[in-house]
C-alpha cells in the first residue's frame, strides 16, 4: 500500500498482484524488498527457496538460492508460492500469515521450532512438533497458568482447558481429535489432555479423585498392550483409541470409558528387523525371573519365543520397571490378582502358540509334535493338546449331514496357528 494524501491505495505488480518495489516505508519497505522471494517444487513434497527474476502468466524465471542457478520454467509444471515476509514467519497463529499454503506453513513451523516453540495454531487447530528432548513447558505451574487463562500462547494445555470451559459454558459435548504420523507425539499429547481434564475439577471429592487417578493410570496399561518399538519411534501406538470423559454439572469428573480399535494384529506374529512386538510381551518375559506366578504361566526370556526374538530391546526402556508400573496400574483400575493372572496367561498362551512345532509328513499333510509348548497352550487355555492339534492341522468339511476331517498342508496350518495367536491377543 502507498499513501496518497489522506488515502491509501494498493501498489501492485500488474501481472500477479505482488507489491511493487519501493512501496511504503519502514516495515512496508521490508515487505516490499522481500516481495520476490518464493518457494518452488519440482517434485512432490520438496520445496526450494528461490527469487523471482521475471514472471508472466505462463512462465517463471527463478534464481535458486542454494545454487545461484537461474531457471525458466512453465507455471503448470511446478509448484509455486510466494514466500511470506520474514517479519511474519514467526507468527504463532498461521491465520495471520499473508500466504497460508504448504511451504509457508512448513517453513514457519521450522522457524518457530528453531526458536524453541513447539506449538503453533491455525485458528482452533493446534499444531505440535515433537521436540525430541526434555522440555520445561509441561510443569504444573504452566498448567495452572492455562487453567487461570493467564496466557494465550498456543499449547496443548490451553486447548484442553478451553475445551473444558466450552463444555461448562455451552453444556454441549466437546471433542479433541489428535492425529499425526508415527513419532509425532500423539500418545504424549493424549496424556497431557487427560492431565488437564483431571486437574480442572476444583470440587474433587474422594470418589471423583479416585476416578481421576484411574483415568490417568489407564495410560501405562494401554501403552503396554498397544504400543511397540518401530524403526521411527520406540513407543509407537499401534491402535486407535476413543476416550470419553464424563463430567457432572459442577464440572466434577463422573466417569470415563475407553474404546480401542484398529489394533495392528499382524505385529503379534511378525515384526520387521529392528522392530519389537508389543511391550507387554517383553515386560512379562524379562520379569519372569522375579515373579513366580509368571514362571508358573510358562513365561521365560524373550529369546525363547519366535514372536519376540527379532528385536529384544528399545532405547531408554526398562522392561522390568515398566512391568511393575503396568501391574500397579492394573491393580488401581480394579483388576484383582486373579484377573491379572488370567491376562498374563493369555499373553503366555500367545507366545507358546508361536512356538508350536508344525511339520509335514510324506503325504504333504501337516503334523504337530506334542511338546512342552503345546502342553503349555493346552494348560493355559483349558483345552486338550489333541484338540488344539486337530483344530490347527485339520479342517471340517460338511456335506449334508456328514462331517469329514481333512488334513491341512503345513502352510495352511501355519496360517491357522498365526490366526489363533492374533485372535487370542486381540
C-alpha positions as a LaTeX table, in Angstrom:
\begin{tabular}{lrrr}
\hline
Residue & $x$ (\AA) & $y$ (\AA) & $z$ (\AA) \\
\hline
Unk1 & 0.00 & 0.00 & 0.00 \\
Unk2 & 1.12 & 3.59 & $-0.62$ \\
Unk3 & $-0.28$ & 6.76 & 0.98 \\
Unk4 & $-1.69$ & 9.47 & $-1.32$ \\
Unk5 & $-2.75$ & 12.35 & 0.91 \\
Unk6 & $-5.37$ & 11.05 & 3.33 \\
Unk7 & $-5.92$ & 7.86 & 1.33 \\
Unk8 & $-4.11$ & 4.50 & 0.94 \\
Unk9 & $-4.03$ & 2.70 & $-2.36$ \\
Unk10 & $-2.51$ & $-0.72$ & $-3.24$ \\
Unk11 & 0.67 & $-0.64$ & $-5.32$ \\
Unk12 & 0.71 & $-3.93$ & $-7.25$ \\
Unk13 & 2.66 & $-5.74$ & $-9.91$ \\
Unk14 & 0.27 & $-5.72$ & $-12.89$ \\
Unk15 & 0.62 & $-9.42$ & $-13.70$ \\
Unk16 & 0.42 & $-11.15$ & $-10.33$ \\
Unk17 & $-0.56$ & $-8.67$ & $-7.64$ \\
Unk18 & 2.79 & $-8.59$ & $-5.82$ \\
Unk19 & 3.84 & $-5.31$ & $-4.13$ \\
Unk20 & 5.95 & $-3.18$ & $-6.39$ \\
Unk21 & 9.48 & $-2.04$ & $-5.45$ \\
Unk22 & 9.75 & 0.97 & $-3.17$ \\
Unk23 & 6.18 & 0.85 & $-1.92$ \\
Unk24 & 5.76 & 2.32 & 1.57 \\
Unk25 & 8.34 & 2.84 & 4.30 \\
Unk26 & 9.53 & 1.07 & 7.44 \\
Unk27 & 8.12 & $-2.46$ & 7.73 \\
Unk28 & 6.24 & $-1.93$ & 4.46 \\
Unk29 & 9.58 & $-1.28$ & 2.78 \\
Unk30 & 10.90 & $-4.53$ & 4.26 \\
Unk31 & 7.90 & $-6.41$ & 2.90 \\
Unk32 & 8.49 & $-4.83$ & $-0.49$ \\
Unk33 & 12.18 & $-5.69$ & $-0.57$ \\
Unk34 & 11.30 & $-9.34$ & 0.07 \\
Unk35 & 8.45 & $-9.48$ & $-2.43$ \\
Unk36 & 10.44 & $-11.53$ & $-4.95$ \\
Unk37 & 11.12 & $-14.38$ & $-2.50$ \\
Unk38 & 9.28 & $-17.59$ & $-3.30$ \\
Unk39 & 9.09 & $-21.35$ & $-2.95$ \\
Unk40 & 9.22 & $-23.75$ & $-5.89$ \\
Unk41 & 8.73 & $-27.50$ & $-6.03$ \\
Unk42 & 10.00 & $-29.52$ & $-8.99$ \\
Unk43 & 8.88 & $-32.78$ & $-7.40$ \\
Unk44 & 6.14 & $-33.50$ & $-4.90$ \\
Unk45 & 6.90 & $-32.56$ & $-1.30$ \\
Unk46 & 10.30 & $-30.90$ & $-1.83$ \\
Unk47 & 10.21 & $-27.11$ & $-1.65$ \\
Unk48 & 13.24 & $-24.97$ & $-2.54$ \\
Unk49 & 13.90 & $-21.31$ & $-1.87$ \\
Unk50 & 14.22 & $-19.01$ & $-4.85$ \\
Unk51 & 13.87 & $-15.42$ & $-6.05$ \\
Unk52 & 11.56 & $-14.43$ & $-8.88$ \\
Unk53 & 13.59 & $-12.69$ & $-11.61$ \\
Unk54 & 10.70 & $-12.38$ & $-14.04$ \\
Unk55 & 7.18 & $-13.69$ & $-14.35$ \\
Unk56 & 4.34 & $-13.92$ & $-16.81$ \\
Unk57 & 1.03 & $-15.71$ & $-16.92$ \\
Unk58 & 2.68 & $-18.89$ & $-18.24$ \\
Unk59 & 6.38 & $-18.71$ & $-17.28$ \\
Unk60 & 8.61 & $-18.03$ & $-14.31$ \\
Unk61 & 12.27 & $-17.11$ & $-14.31$ \\
Unk62 & 13.74 & $-18.09$ & $-10.97$ \\
Unk63 & 17.12 & $-17.78$ & $-9.27$ \\
Unk64 & 17.67 & $-20.74$ & $-6.96$ \\
Unk65 & 19.05 & $-19.69$ & $-3.57$ \\
Unk66 & 21.03 & $-22.87$ & $-2.95$ \\
Unk67 & 22.96 & $-22.95$ & $-6.24$ \\
Unk68 & 22.54 & $-19.45$ & $-7.65$ \\
Unk69 & 21.37 & $-21.08$ & $-10.90$ \\
Unk70 & 18.74 & $-19.27$ & $-12.94$ \\
Unk71 & 15.91 & $-21.37$ & $-14.36$ \\
Unk72 & 12.96 & $-20.62$ & $-16.62$ \\
Unk73 & 10.01 & $-22.95$ & $-16.02$ \\
Unk74 & 6.39 & $-23.31$ & $-17.05$ \\
Unk75 & 3.99 & $-22.41$ & $-14.26$ \\
Unk76 & 1.87 & $-25.50$ & $-14.80$ \\
Unk77 & 4.86 & $-27.82$ & $-14.44$ \\
Unk78 & 5.97 & $-26.77$ & $-10.95$ \\
Unk79 & 4.54 & $-25.98$ & $-7.56$ \\
Unk80 & 4.97 & $-22.29$ & $-6.83$ \\
Unk81 & 4.10 & $-19.99$ & $-3.93$ \\
Unk82 & 5.38 & $-16.58$ & $-2.90$ \\
Unk83 & 7.19 & $-16.63$ & 0.44 \\
Unk84 & 5.96 & $-14.73$ & 3.48 \\
Unk85 & 7.91 & $-11.70$ & 4.73 \\
Unk86 & 10.48 & $-12.67$ & 7.35 \\
Unk87 & 8.79 & $-10.45$ & 9.94 \\
Unk88 & 5.62 & $-12.57$ & 9.66 \\
Unk89 & 7.22 & $-16.02$ & 9.61 \\
Unk90 & 7.38 & $-16.37$ & 13.40 \\
Unk91 & 3.67 & $-15.69$ & 13.99 \\
Unk92 & 2.09 & $-18.24$ & 16.35 \\
Unk93 & $-1.30$ & $-18.07$ & 14.59 \\
Unk94 & $-0.91$ & $-19.03$ & 10.96 \\
Unk95 & $-4.18$ & $-17.35$ & 10.04 \\
Unk96 & $-2.23$ & $-14.10$ & 10.27 \\
Unk97 & 0.25 & $-15.18$ & 7.59 \\
Unk98 & $-0.11$ & $-13.29$ & 4.28 \\
Unk99 & 0.31 & $-16.58$ & 2.40 \\
Unk100 & $-1.21$ & $-19.66$ & 4.02 \\
Unk101 & $-0.02$ & $-22.63$ & 1.99 \\
Unk102 & 2.08 & $-25.78$ & 2.41 \\
Unk103 & 5.65 & $-24.41$ & 2.05 \\
Unk104 & 4.98 & $-21.30$ & 4.13 \\
Unk105 & 3.33 & $-23.30$ & 6.92 \\
Unk106 & 6.21 & $-25.79$ & 6.96 \\
Unk107 & 8.78 & $-23.00$ & 6.98 \\
Unk108 & 7.04 & $-21.13$ & 9.81 \\
Unk109 & 6.92 & $-24.35$ & 11.83 \\
Unk110 & 10.65 & $-24.79$ & 11.22 \\
Unk111 & 11.49 & $-21.19$ & 12.18 \\
Unk112 & 9.43 & $-21.47$ & 15.37 \\
Unk113 & 10.97 & $-24.86$ & 16.19 \\
Unk114 & 14.48 & $-23.38$ & 15.87 \\
Unk115 & 13.36 & $-20.67$ & 18.30 \\
Unk116 & 12.24 & $-23.32$ & 20.82 \\
Unk117 & 8.50 & $-23.01$ & 20.10 \\
Unk118 & 6.95 & $-26.46$ & 19.54 \\
Unk119 & 3.33 & $-25.27$ & 19.39 \\
Unk120 & 1.59 & $-23.12$ & 16.77 \\
Unk121 & $-2.03$ & $-22.87$ & 15.74 \\
Unk122 & $-4.25$ & $-22.17$ & 12.78 \\
Unk123 & $-7.45$ & $-20.86$ & 14.32 \\
Unk124 & $-8.75$ & $-23.64$ & 16.59 \\
Unk125 & $-6.28$ & $-26.21$ & 15.19 \\
Unk126 & $-3.19$ & $-26.73$ & 17.35 \\
Unk127 & $-0.04$ & $-27.87$ & 15.55 \\
Unk128 & 2.63 & $-29.63$ & 17.62 \\
Unk129 & 6.18 & $-30.54$ & 16.59 \\
Unk130 & 7.83 & $-33.24$ & 18.68 \\
Unk131 & 10.81 & $-31.59$ & 20.45 \\
Unk132 & 12.65 & $-34.93$ & 20.81 \\
Unk133 & 14.18 & $-33.70$ & 24.07 \\
Unk134 & 13.12 & $-32.90$ & 27.61 \\
Unk135 & 11.41 & $-29.51$ & 27.82 \\
Unk136 & 10.08 & $-27.49$ & 30.75 \\
Unk137 & 6.76 & $-26.40$ & 29.28 \\
Unk138 & 4.67 & $-29.12$ & 30.94 \\
Unk139 & 5.26 & $-28.24$ & 34.59 \\
Unk140 & 2.35 & $-27.86$ & 36.99 \\
Unk141 & 2.94 & $-24.10$ & 37.16 \\
Unk142 & 2.44 & $-23.89$ & 33.40 \\
Unk143 & $-0.79$ & $-25.89$ & 33.64 \\
Unk144 & $-2.07$ & $-23.53$ & 36.33 \\
Unk145 & $-1.42$ & $-20.54$ & 34.05 \\
Unk146 & $-3.61$ & $-22.02$ & 31.33 \\
Unk147 & $-6.31$ & $-23.01$ & 33.83 \\
Unk148 & $-6.42$ & $-19.41$ & 35.04 \\
Unk149 & $-6.25$ & $-18.05$ & 31.45 \\
Unk150 & $-3.15$ & $-16.01$ & 32.32 \\
Unk151 & $-1.50$ & $-16.85$ & 28.98 \\
Unk152 & $-2.80$ & $-17.36$ & 25.46 \\
Unk153 & 0.31 & $-18.83$ & 23.82 \\
Unk154 & $-0.53$ & $-21.96$ & 21.79 \\
Unk155 & $-0.17$ & $-25.06$ & 23.99 \\
Unk156 & $-1.86$ & $-28.42$ & 24.46 \\
Unk157 & $-2.79$ & $-27.30$ & 27.99 \\
Unk158 & $-4.56$ & $-24.25$ & 26.58 \\
Unk159 & $-6.50$ & $-26.33$ & 24.05 \\
Unk160 & $-7.69$ & $-28.82$ & 26.68 \\
Unk161 & $-8.57$ & $-26.09$ & 29.20 \\
Unk162 & $-10.61$ & $-24.24$ & 26.55 \\
Unk163 & $-12.49$ & $-27.43$ & 25.67 \\
Unk164 & $-13.44$ & $-27.81$ & 29.34 \\
Unk165 & $-14.55$ & $-24.16$ & 29.63 \\
Unk166 & $-16.65$ & $-24.51$ & 26.46 \\
Unk167 & $-18.18$ & $-27.69$ & 27.86 \\
Unk168 & $-19.25$ & $-25.92$ & 31.03 \\
Unk169 & $-20.45$ & $-22.72$ & 29.35 \\
Unk170 & $-22.31$ & $-24.24$ & 26.39 \\
Unk171 & $-23.39$ & $-27.51$ & 28.06 \\
Unk172 & $-22.52$ & $-29.24$ & 24.79 \\
Unk173 & $-20.14$ & $-32.14$ & 24.22 \\
Unk174 & $-16.62$ & $-31.17$ & 23.17 \\
Unk175 & $-14.21$ & $-33.23$ & 21.07 \\
Unk176 & $-10.42$ & $-33.09$ & 20.76 \\
Unk177 & $-9.07$ & $-35.05$ & 17.79 \\
Unk178 & $-5.35$ & $-35.90$ & 17.98 \\
Unk179 & $-3.79$ & $-37.14$ & 14.74 \\
Unk180 & $-0.36$ & $-37.32$ & 13.16 \\
Unk181 & 2.23 & $-39.67$ & 11.78 \\
Unk182 & 4.23 & $-42.13$ & 13.89 \\
Unk183 & 6.52 & $-40.34$ & 16.31 \\
Unk184 & 4.72 & $-37.00$ & 16.12 \\
Unk185 & 3.69 & $-37.15$ & 19.79 \\
Unk186 & 0.07 & $-38.35$ & 19.76 \\
Unk187 & 0.49 & $-40.58$ & 22.81 \\
Unk188 & 2.12 & $-37.85$ & 24.88 \\
Unk189 & $-0.44$ & $-35.28$ & 23.73 \\
Unk190 & $-3.25$ & $-37.57$ & 24.87 \\
Unk191 & $-1.62$ & $-37.82$ & 28.31 \\
Unk192 & $-1.40$ & $-34.03$ & 28.57 \\
Unk193 & $-5.07$ & $-33.60$ & 27.61 \\
Unk194 & $-6.09$ & $-36.11$ & 30.29 \\
Unk195 & $-3.78$ & $-34.36$ & 32.76 \\
Unk196 & $-5.65$ & $-31.09$ & 32.19 \\
Unk197 & $-9.12$ & $-32.65$ & 32.28 \\
Unk198 & $-8.35$ & $-34.37$ & 35.58 \\
Unk199 & $-6.88$ & $-31.16$ & 37.03 \\
Unk200 & $-9.58$ & $-28.61$ & 36.13 \\
Unk201 & $-12.02$ & $-30.04$ & 38.67 \\
Unk202 & $-11.99$ & $-27.61$ & 41.62 \\
Unk203 & $-14.60$ & $-29.58$ & 43.60 \\
Unk204 & $-12.99$ & $-33.01$ & 43.83 \\
Unk205 & $-14.44$ & $-35.47$ & 46.28 \\
Unk206 & $-12.89$ & $-38.78$ & 47.26 \\
Unk207 & $-14.85$ & $-40.58$ & 44.55 \\
Unk208 & $-14.02$ & $-38.13$ & 41.76 \\
Unk209 & $-10.35$ & $-38.03$ & 42.80 \\
Unk210 & $-10.29$ & $-41.82$ & 42.52 \\
Unk211 & $-11.80$ & $-41.64$ & 39.03 \\
Unk212 & $-9.21$ & $-39.03$ & 38.01 \\
Unk213 & $-6.41$ & $-41.30$ & 39.19 \\
Unk214 & $-7.86$ & $-44.27$ & 37.35 \\
Unk215 & $-8.19$ & $-42.27$ & 34.13 \\
Unk216 & $-4.51$ & $-41.32$ & 34.28 \\
Unk217 & $-3.46$ & $-44.88$ & 35.20 \\
Unk218 & $-5.02$ & $-46.31$ & 32.05 \\
Unk219 & $-2.04$ & $-44.89$ & 30.12 \\
Unk220 & 0.61 & $-47.43$ & 31.23 \\
Unk221 & $-1.83$ & $-50.28$ & 30.58 \\
Unk222 & $-2.79$ & $-49.07$ & 27.11 \\
Unk223 & 0.84 & $-48.46$ & 26.22 \\
Unk224 & 1.93 & $-51.89$ & 27.46 \\
Unk225 & $-0.65$ & $-53.78$ & 25.39 \\
Unk226 & $-0.98$ & $-51.42$ & 22.41 \\
Unk227 & 2.41 & $-49.78$ & 21.88 \\
Unk228 & 5.58 & $-51.16$ & 20.33 \\
Unk229 & 9.04 & $-50.16$ & 19.16 \\
Unk230 & 9.16 & $-49.30$ & 15.46 \\
Unk231 & 12.03 & $-48.03$ & 13.35 \\
Unk232 & 10.82 & $-44.46$ & 13.84 \\
Unk233 & 9.51 & $-44.49$ & 17.39 \\
Unk234 & 10.36 & $-46.56$ & 20.47 \\
Unk235 & 6.85 & $-46.15$ & 21.88 \\
Unk236 & 4.55 & $-46.12$ & 18.87 \\
Unk237 & 0.81 & $-46.63$ & 19.39 \\
Unk238 & $-0.33$ & $-49.42$ & 17.09 \\
Unk239 & $-4.06$ & $-48.85$ & 17.65 \\
Unk240 & $-6.63$ & $-46.09$ & 17.80 \\
Unk241 & $-8.49$ & $-45.10$ & 20.93 \\
Unk242 & $-11.58$ & $-43.09$ & 21.76 \\
Unk243 & $-11.69$ & $-41.73$ & 25.30 \\
Unk244 & $-14.94$ & $-40.40$ & 26.78 \\
Unk245 & $-14.59$ & $-38.37$ & 29.98 \\
Unk246 & $-17.92$ & $-37.56$ & 31.65 \\
Unk247 & $-18.48$ & $-34.53$ & 33.91 \\
Unk248 & $-21.44$ & $-33.59$ & 36.08 \\
Unk249 & $-23.00$ & $-30.11$ & 36.05 \\
Unk250 & $-20.49$ & $-28.84$ & 38.60 \\
Unk251 & $-17.56$ & $-29.83$ & 36.40 \\
Unk252 & $-16.60$ & $-32.83$ & 38.53 \\
Unk253 & $-15.49$ & $-35.98$ & 36.73 \\
Unk254 & $-18.25$ & $-38.57$ & 36.99 \\
Unk255 & $-16.72$ & $-41.37$ & 34.94 \\
Unk256 & $-14.74$ & $-42.32$ & 31.85 \\
Unk257 & $-14.64$ & $-45.00$ & 29.20 \\
Unk258 & $-12.05$ & $-46.02$ & 26.63 \\
Unk259 & $-12.74$ & $-47.77$ & 23.36 \\
Unk260 & $-9.89$ & $-49.19$ & 21.29 \\
Unk261 & $-9.98$ & $-50.09$ & 17.61 \\
Unk262 & $-7.81$ & $-50.93$ & 14.62 \\
Unk263 & $-5.19$ & $-52.84$ & 16.61 \\
Unk264 & $-2.27$ & $-53.86$ & 14.40 \\
Unk265 & $-2.76$ & $-57.60$ & 14.96 \\
Unk266 & $-0.16$ & $-58.56$ & 12.34 \\
Unk267 & 2.56 & $-57.27$ & 14.69 \\
Unk268 & 1.77 & $-60.11$ & 17.12 \\
Unk269 & 3.11 & $-62.70$ & 14.67 \\
Unk270 & 5.66 & $-60.71$ & 12.64 \\
Unk271 & 7.96 & $-57.73$ & 13.11 \\
Unk272 & 10.40 & $-56.15$ & 10.69 \\
Unk273 & 14.09 & $-56.16$ & 11.54 \\
Unk274 & 14.75 & $-53.59$ & 14.28 \\
Unk275 & 11.14 & $-53.55$ & 15.48 \\
Unk276 & 9.58 & $-55.21$ & 18.53 \\
Unk277 & 6.33 & $-56.89$ & 19.34 \\
Unk278 & 4.03 & $-55.22$ & 21.87 \\
Unk279 & 5.74 & $-54.02$ & 25.06 \\
Unk280 & 3.79 & $-56.37$ & 27.32 \\
Unk281 & 5.50 & $-59.47$ & 25.90 \\
Unk282 & 8.96 & $-58.18$ & 26.82 \\
Unk283 & 7.79 & $-56.81$ & 30.16 \\
Unk284 & 6.39 & $-60.18$ & 31.18 \\
Unk285 & 9.33 & $-62.20$ & 29.81 \\
Unk286 & 12.02 & $-60.04$ & 31.39 \\
Unk287 & 10.17 & $-60.02$ & 34.74 \\
Unk288 & 9.57 & $-63.78$ & 34.87 \\
Unk289 & 12.71 & $-64.31$ & 36.94 \\
Unk290 & 11.33 & $-62.06$ & 39.68 \\
Unk291 & 7.72 & $-63.28$ & 39.74 \\
Unk292 & 6.91 & $-66.91$ & 40.40 \\
Unk293 & 3.36 & $-66.58$ & 39.03 \\
Unk294 & 4.86 & $-65.64$ & 35.64 \\
Unk295 & 7.13 & $-68.68$ & 35.75 \\
Unk296 & 4.12 & $-70.85$ & 36.58 \\
Unk297 & 2.46 & $-69.49$ & 33.43 \\
Unk298 & 5.40 & $-70.72$ & 31.34 \\
Unk299 & 6.99 & $-67.33$ & 30.70 \\
Unk300 & 10.75 & $-67.11$ & 30.26 \\
Unk301 & 13.33 & $-64.98$ & 28.47 \\
Unk302 & 12.10 & $-63.30$ & 25.27 \\
Unk303 & 14.83 & $-65.03$ & 23.25 \\
Unk304 & 12.98 & $-68.33$ & 23.74 \\
Unk305 & 9.93 & $-67.28$ & 21.69 \\
Unk306 & 9.53 & $-66.91$ & 17.94 \\
Unk307 & 7.25 & $-63.89$ & 18.29 \\
Unk308 & 9.72 & $-61.84$ & 20.37 \\
Unk309 & 13.26 & $-62.73$ & 19.32 \\
Unk310 & 13.55 & $-60.40$ & 16.30 \\
Unk311 & 14.46 & $-57.39$ & 18.47 \\
Unk312 & 14.79 & $-57.55$ & 22.24 \\
Unk313 & 15.45 & $-54.00$ & 23.42 \\
Unk314 & 14.04 & $-50.50$ & 22.96 \\
Unk315 & 16.09 & $-47.40$ & 23.72 \\
Unk316 & 15.56 & $-45.83$ & 27.14 \\
Unk317 & 13.16 & $-48.62$ & 28.13 \\
Unk318 & 13.49 & $-50.76$ & 31.24 \\
Unk319 & 11.05 & $-53.61$ & 30.68 \\
Unk320 & 11.24 & $-54.82$ & 34.29 \\
Unk321 & 10.35 & $-51.39$ & 35.73 \\
Unk322 & 7.68 & $-50.94$ & 33.07 \\
Unk323 & 6.11 & $-54.27$ & 34.09 \\
Unk324 & 5.87 & $-53.08$ & 37.69 \\
Unk325 & 4.13 & $-49.88$ & 36.53 \\
Unk326 & 1.75 & $-51.89$ & 34.35 \\
Unk327 & 0.94 & $-54.30$ & 37.17 \\
Unk328 & 0.41 & $-51.45$ & 39.63 \\
Unk329 & $-1.85$ & $-49.65$ & 37.17 \\
Unk330 & $-3.92$ & $-52.80$ & 36.64 \\
Unk331 & $-4.36$ & $-53.04$ & 40.41 \\
Unk332 & $-5.50$ & $-49.41$ & 40.76 \\
Unk333 & $-8.03$ & $-49.72$ & 37.93 \\
Unk334 & $-9.61$ & $-52.64$ & 39.81 \\
Unk335 & $-8.10$ & $-55.75$ & 38.21 \\
Unk336 & $-7.65$ & $-58.19$ & 41.08 \\
Unk337 & $-4.80$ & $-60.72$ & 41.22 \\
Unk338 & $-6.81$ & $-63.50$ & 39.57 \\
Unk339 & $-7.83$ & $-61.22$ & 36.69 \\
Unk340 & $-4.21$ & $-60.17$ & 36.22 \\
Unk341 & $-3.11$ & $-63.81$ & 36.23 \\
Unk342 & $-5.69$ & $-64.57$ & 33.53 \\
Unk343 & $-4.41$ & $-61.66$ & 31.42 \\
Unk344 & $-0.80$ & $-62.82$ & 31.62 \\
Unk345 & $-1.91$ & $-66.39$ & 30.95 \\
Unk346 & $-3.29$ & $-65.17$ & 27.64 \\
Unk347 & 0.00 & $-63.37$ & 26.93 \\
Unk348 & 1.91 & $-66.59$ & 27.62 \\
Unk349 & $-0.51$ & $-68.63$ & 25.50 \\
Unk350 & 0.14 & $-66.34$ & 22.52 \\
Unk351 & 3.92 & $-66.76$ & 22.86 \\
Unk352 & 3.76 & $-70.54$ & 23.21 \\
Unk353 & 1.34 & $-70.78$ & 20.27 \\
Unk354 & 4.01 & $-69.10$ & 18.17 \\
Unk355 & 6.42 & $-71.89$ & 19.15 \\
Unk356 & 4.15 & $-74.78$ & 18.14 \\
Unk357 & 6.19 & $-77.23$ & 16.07 \\
Unk358 & 4.33 & $-77.78$ & 12.80 \\
Unk359 & 5.86 & $-80.15$ & 10.28 \\
Unk360 & 4.84 & $-82.16$ & 7.21 \\
Unk361 & 4.54 & $-85.90$ & 6.53 \\
Unk362 & 5.31 & $-87.80$ & 3.36 \\
Unk363 & 1.80 & $-87.18$ & 2.02 \\
Unk364 & 2.09 & $-83.40$ & 2.27 \\
Unk365 & $-0.16$ & $-83.15$ & 5.31 \\
Unk366 & 0.70 & $-81.03$ & 8.33 \\
Unk367 & 1.81 & $-82.61$ & 11.59 \\
Unk368 & 2.33 & $-81.19$ & 15.07 \\
Unk369 & 4.61 & $-82.50$ & 17.78 \\
Unk370 & 3.08 & $-82.76$ & 21.22 \\
Unk371 & 5.86 & $-80.92$ & 23.03 \\
Unk372 & 6.07 & $-78.61$ & 26.04 \\
Unk373 & 4.77 & $-75.62$ & 24.05 \\
Unk374 & 1.61 & $-77.45$ & 23.00 \\
Unk375 & 1.17 & $-78.76$ & 26.54 \\
Unk376 & 1.55 & $-75.23$ & 27.89 \\
Unk377 & $-1.00$ & $-73.77$ & 25.45 \\
Unk378 & $-3.46$ & $-76.52$ & 26.41 \\
Unk379 & $-2.98$ & $-75.85$ & 30.12 \\
Unk380 & $-3.35$ & $-72.07$ & 29.74 \\
Unk381 & $-6.46$ & $-72.26$ & 27.56 \\
Unk382 & $-8.17$ & $-75.19$ & 29.31 \\
Unk383 & $-8.13$ & $-77.30$ & 26.13 \\
Unk384 & $-6.57$ & $-80.66$ & 25.31 \\
Unk385 & $-3.37$ & $-80.99$ & 23.27 \\
Unk386 & $-5.11$ & $-83.28$ & 20.78 \\
Unk387 & $-7.97$ & $-80.83$ & 20.38 \\
Unk388 & $-5.59$ & $-77.95$ & 19.61 \\
Unk389 & $-3.58$ & $-80.13$ & 17.23 \\
Unk390 & $-6.70$ & $-81.19$ & 15.32 \\
Unk391 & $-8.08$ & $-77.64$ & 15.16 \\
Unk392 & $-4.85$ & $-76.28$ & 13.66 \\
Unk393 & $-3.80$ & $-79.15$ & 11.39 \\
Unk394 & $-7.23$ & $-80.20$ & 10.08 \\
Unk395 & $-10.45$ & $-78.68$ & 8.86 \\
Unk396 & $-14.01$ & $-79.97$ & 8.85 \\
Unk397 & $-15.91$ & $-80.36$ & 5.58 \\
Unk398 & $-19.68$ & $-80.68$ & 5.91 \\
Unk399 & $-21.65$ & $-82.45$ & 3.18 \\
Unk400 & $-25.30$ & $-82.75$ & 4.11 \\
Unk401 & $-25.32$ & $-84.47$ & 7.48 \\
Unk402 & $-21.82$ & $-85.88$ & 7.05 \\
Unk403 & $-18.76$ & $-84.17$ & 8.50 \\
Unk404 & $-15.36$ & $-85.12$ & 7.15 \\
Unk405 & $-12.00$ & $-84.15$ & 8.67 \\
Unk406 & $-9.44$ & $-83.16$ & 6.06 \\
Unk407 & $-5.75$ & $-82.67$ & 6.91 \\
Unk408 & $-4.30$ & $-79.25$ & 6.04 \\
Unk409 & $-0.98$ & $-78.54$ & 4.39 \\
Unk410 & 1.87 & $-77.21$ & 6.51 \\
Unk411 & 1.40 & $-73.72$ & 5.04 \\
Unk412 & $-2.31$ & $-73.68$ & 5.91 \\
Unk413 & $-1.62$ & $-74.99$ & 9.42 \\
Unk414 & 0.97 & $-72.25$ & 9.97 \\
Unk415 & $-1.57$ & $-69.66$ & 8.88 \\
Unk416 & $-4.13$ & $-71.15$ & 11.26 \\
Unk417 & $-1.62$ & $-71.05$ & 14.13 \\
Unk418 & $-0.87$ & $-67.38$ & 13.49 \\
Unk419 & $-4.58$ & $-66.57$ & 13.18 \\
Unk420 & $-5.16$ & $-68.20$ & 16.57 \\
Unk421 & $-2.37$ & $-66.08$ & 18.10 \\
Unk422 & $-3.84$ & $-62.85$ & 16.73 \\
Unk423 & $-7.31$ & $-63.79$ & 17.92 \\
Unk424 & $-6.06$ & $-64.63$ & 21.41 \\
Unk425 & $-4.25$ & $-61.30$ & 21.73 \\
Unk426 & $-6.97$ & $-59.08$ & 20.31 \\
\hline
\end{tabular}
